[in-house]
Each structure stands twice: as structure tokens, then as C-alpha cells.
Amino acid sequence: MVLSLRKIKRISLFFCLFFLFLFILVQLFQLFSNVFPLRSPYQKPYGNAVKVSTNEAMEPILSPKMSWLDRLVVFYGMGE
């Protein structure tokens, strides 16, 4: 197998550029992870967030006297 200097130069240039761009990409990911930190999914919401598990909005529709079958019918009837 004969390796020319041009072929070696091309292959080495490819690997050098590949690792350079890989390094730049990793640095950008680290930068963005510091700028936009992940929030805990269990922290209390802030702003105009609405609590989903409350039954206050459903009080007129769902009375405590309803059976589980009636609640199921309302659930599928509302499309949720």
C-alpha cells in the first residue's frame, strides 16, 4: 500500500478540522447550558401559571354525588 504525502495531508487535515469543530460544538453546548440552566420539574410555577389539579373550575360540572361512570362520561364528553 502506497501512501502519498498529499493523501496523508488530506486525511490529517480532515481529522484536525473534525476535532476542531467538535471542540467548538462542545464549547457552545457548555456555554448555552450555563446561559440557559435546566429548571427542576418539581419547583413551584411562577407567573400566570394555573394549577391543573384543582377542581374549582369543574365544580358546576362535577358534583361529589356523581358516580365514577358519570365522571368518565363527562371526561370523554369534554374531550380531555
C-alpha positions as CSV (number, residue, x, y, z in Angstrom):
1,M,0.0,0.0,0.0
2,V,1.5,3.3,-1.1
3,L,0.6,6.4,0.8
4,S,1.4,9.7,-0.9
5,L,2.1,12.8,1.1
6,R,-1.0,14.5,-0.4
7,K,-3.2,11.7,0.9
8,I,-1.7,11.9,4.3
9,K,-2.0,15.6,4.3
10,R,-5.7,15.4,3.3
11,I,-6.5,12.8,5.9
12,S,-4.7,14.7,8.7
13,L,-6.4,18.0,7.7
14,F,-9.8,16.2,7.8
15,F,-9.2,14.9,11.3
16,C,-7.8,18.2,12.5
17,L,-10.8,20.1,11.2
18,F,-13.2,17.5,12.6
19,F,-11.8,17.7,16.1
20,L,-11.6,21.5,15.9
21,F,-15.3,21.7,15.0
22,L,-16.2,19.1,17.6
23,F,-14.4,21.1,20.3
24,I,-16.2,24.3,19.2
25,L,-19.5,22.5,19.3
26,V,-18.9,21.2,22.8
27,Q,-17.8,24.6,24.0
28,L,-21.0,26.1,22.5
29,F,-23.1,23.5,24.3
30,Q,-21.4,24.3,27.6
31,L,-21.9,28.0,27.1
32,F,-25.6,27.5,26.4
33,S,-26.0,25.2,29.3
34,N,-24.7,28.0,31.6
35,V,-26.8,30.7,30.0
36,F,-30.0,28.6,30.0
37,P,-29.8,26.4,33.1
38,L,-32.2,23.5,33.4
39,R,-35.1,24.1,35.9
40,S,-36.3,21.5,38.3
41,P,-39.6,20.0,37.1
42,Y,-40.8,19.9,40.7
43,Q,-40.4,23.6,41.5
44,K,-43.4,25.8,42.1
45,P,-44.6,27.6,38.9
46,Y,-44.3,31.3,38.8
47,G,-46.2,34.0,36.8
48,N,-49.6,33.3,35.5
49,A,-49.4,29.5,35.8
50,V,-52.7,27.7,36.6
51,K,-52.8,24.7,38.9
52,V,-54.2,21.9,36.8
53,S,-55.2,19.5,39.6
54,T,-57.8,21.9,41.2
55,N,-61.5,21.1,40.9
56,E,-62.7,24.6,41.5
57,A,-63.3,25.2,37.8
58,M,-65.1,21.8,37.5
59,E,-67.4,22.3,40.5
60,P,-70.5,23.1,38.4
61,I,-70.0,20.1,36.1
62,L,-68.7,17.5,38.6
63,S,-70.7,17.2,41.8
64,P,-69.5,15.0,44.6
65,K,-72.6,12.8,44.2
66,M,-71.6,11.7,40.7
67,S,-70.6,8.1,40.3
68,W,-67.3,7.1,38.6
69,L,-69.2,6.2,35.4
70,D,-70.8,9.7,35.3
71,R,-67.4,11.3,35.7
72,L,-65.9,9.1,33.0
73,V,-68.7,10.1,30.6
74,V,-68.1,13.8,31.4
75,F,-64.3,13.2,30.9
76,Y,-64.8,11.7,27.5
77,G,-67.5,14.2,26.6
78,M,-65.3,17.2,27.2
79,G,-62.6,15.6,25.1
80,E,-59.8,15.6,27.7
